[in-house]
């Protein structure tokens, strides 16, 4: 499988402000890749979203903090790391 790299550019003026939620949610795939599943404003909101997602797609989820780079691994609603 060949990897594709996608480059995107965001051009903003001084008047435009883009606020991204501080947490990304990913689902770990069996082949080691990750699938982006959404964002959350708080760690608690991310965990709640994972509980919703896990009801139909159980598995290992990762919460990534955009601010610190910290990763939290969640399985079955419990933080592993």
Secondary structure, 3 states (H helix, E strand, C coil): CCCCCCCCCCCCCCCCCCCCCCEEEEEECCCCCEEEEEEECCHHHHHHHHHHHHHHCCCEEEEEECCCCCEEEEECCEECC
